Amino acid sequence: MAKISEETRLHFSEAVQPYKNKISQTLEKEKTMLNGMHNGDIDYENKKLILCEDMIYVSSLYMAQNSLSIKIMDVKNNDALNDARKILYKAIIYLEEIVSNTIDCPYTELSDFQDKIKNVAIARRYMIIRKLGLAITMLKEAFGDNSKWKWSFVELEGRYATVTKNLIDMKTAVKDYFDPRSQDYETTVLFIRLIQKLLNASATAYRDKYELSTRRIDDMRNGIKYLLALRKLYIAIGNSEQSEEVKKKAVVWKDKMDADAKAGTSN
């Protein structure tokens, strides 16, 4: 790699400063909001949504720093990318604090969480989820296929899939999903399709992580949990054929997990 001149470094430092200033301002805003928030406040959950959006914005600023680094110095800025990764975790945590991080559960168990955000339109929920997903995709691409964080993205994307599933009010969504006259019909259909895609992807990713990297039973177990969550979704929308297929797959995976665990114990 060619040596980077001081002039080039100075150019980069000047170009990146506005992004650093915006990051500092947004993180300062976060501190101020958190200091003024109290669980039980009427707008508590809404403020968490705002904080989630702010963290997505901050992650984009860190990724912009990396883009500038590549453009000006022809070198990837791994520090900025790692900061973006940490911030995206924070964005997900804000959503987890609103709707929980439970992968597989009856939708009725989420009703108390949904009651607290019942005034948040599904369009806004979907927009936040789409922005978060885009940021995660951009970060993965920025790190590249051979990144040391390759397998850690399985957890990040899994948690993203979970909050996406939990953020939708399935009782209302199922009605709108089958009613083309509903004003939320199109958004609901897109939202549920996205949940299907994410749950299936996370199940496969955890299975791959288990097979190709860790051999940790909890990774395989998480893969099965995502399959079971997907099955519940298919049942909710009346797709019995797909729900049965997913059930069969979950049984095969569990048998595989149990056989591997038994073989490991006997060795």
Buried (B, 14 or more C-beta within 10 A) or exposed (E): EEEBEEEBEEBBEEBBEEBBEBBEEBBEEBEEBEEEBEEEEEEBBBBBBBBBBBBBBBBBBBBBBBBBBEEBBEEBBBEBBBBBBEBBBBBBBBBBBBBBBBBBBEBEEBEEBBEBBEEBEBBBBBEBBBBBBEBBEBBBEBBEEEBEBBBBBBBBBBBBBBBBBBBBBBEBBBBBBEEEEBEBBEBBBEBBEBBBBBBBBBBBBBBBBBBEEBEEBEBBBBBBBBBBBBBBBBBBBEBEEBBEBBBEBBEEBBEBBEEBEEEEEEE
